Amino acid sequence: MSLRSFRRTLEASSAPRRSAHLAVASHGVFAEAANAVLAASEAERIIVTDTIPPLRVTVPGLQSRLVQVSTAGLFAEAIRRLHRDGSIVELLDN
């Protein structure tokens, strides 16, 4: 679901307004209109993993709201478990 469609869904619902707004995605696949859509959003923070570089987020005000979370530790642990016949399922369950 895109941020734009999520916003429309929230606006159409009876969900209470919150003072802090976050936009969170596992992969920040920002479309060409990302700058305009994100600038129009009320998201104080836009949180994504570092799996895809946010190259299309070019507006300085948006860049300061963007937080990238590292996936390096998770991938390193998954590789370690694979080499030692450990459980990936247990890693993801925790």
NUMI-763821 format. One record per residue (C-alpha): residue in one letter; x, y, z. Coordinates in steps of 0.1 Angstrom, whole numbers, plus 5000, padded with zeros to 4 digits. Layout:
BEGIN
AXYZ...
//
This chain:
BEGIN
M500050005000S501350344991L501550635016R499050824996S496450534996F497150475033R496450845041R493150825022T492150515041L492850685074E490950995064A487950785054S487950595087S486950695122A490450645135P491450915161R494051175151R497351135167S499851405175A502851215160H502751065126L505150805113A505450645079V507250305081A508150075053S510449765050H511849885017G511750255007V510750224971F510150584964A508250664932E508950974911A506351174930A507851084964N509051434972A505651584966V503651314983L505951305014A506051685016A502251685017S502151415043E501951485080A504651225087E507251365112R509451065105I509750835075I511350515086V512750265061T515449995060D518650055042T517949775016I517250034989P518950374987P516350654989L517750824958R514451004948V514051174982T515951484973V514351774992P516451865022G513451905045L512351545037Q515851405040S515951525076R512751345083L514051015067V515450755091Q517250445076V517450145098S520449915092T519749555082A523449455084G523149275117L520149075107F521748965074A525048885092E523248665118A521148495091I524348405072R526048285104R523148065112L523047925076H526747825079R526247665113D523047485104G521147725127S517447825125I516448125103V512848075116E514048135152L515848445141L512748585125D510548485154N512648685178
//
